[in-house]
């Protein structure tokens, strides 16, 4: 009951700050500019939800202090993902957009850290990532022969670090770690859909599937700043008490 009460309390406090995100996501899907009709307008429309999540992170608090190190890294990840979003609208910049997302994932990895390590989980996920690489490899042209495997390596690492944080069986999980775990899984799913649709075969309603899982992924990752800052402040209080 304690964990449930905590979740309800956080939802009540965090919910209003996420209203801009949900509104911009709704606007994106209501207007819905097809991806084969790129424009400045469609680029802005696509980026607005991520810009709203940046605002959410900033509203939660930001400084150069140690307690906001996690938030700064999540914000940096969102910034580079937003740049990637804009570039991916234009087909000729797809490779550069993919590189921007790689940087974004690196910031997420730095935020999540490597404790607990959970090496068996990492090995399983890297094996799955290798299978995806082998599946896509025969149809990868030019620079993507290197770019896609590197991207899959990085996002698999991000997924590993996000899932490893949950620790369900040790009862060390929190609501935001669960959100981050779900978000990272949805991010990997969204990118898998992009890879299949672009390099293997056309997926029906690909844009809707990709963007819905992508936005859900990013909000799951963004809300983790709430828990991270609270944990840091609690640790500071304990140090002062001792």
Secondary structure, 3 states (H helix, E strand, C coil): CHHHHHHHHHHHHHHHHHHHHHHHHHHHHHHCCCCCCCCHHHHHHHHHHHHHHHHHHHHCCCCCCHHHHHHHHHHHHHHHHHHHHHHHHCHHHHHHHHHHHHHHHHHHHHHHCCCCCCHHHHHHHHHHHHHHHHHHHCCCCCCHHHHHHHHHHHHHHHHHHHHHCCCHHHCCCCHHHHHHHHHHHHHHHHHHHHHHHHHCCCCCCHHHHHHHHHHHHHHHHHCHHHHHHHHHHHHHHHHHHC
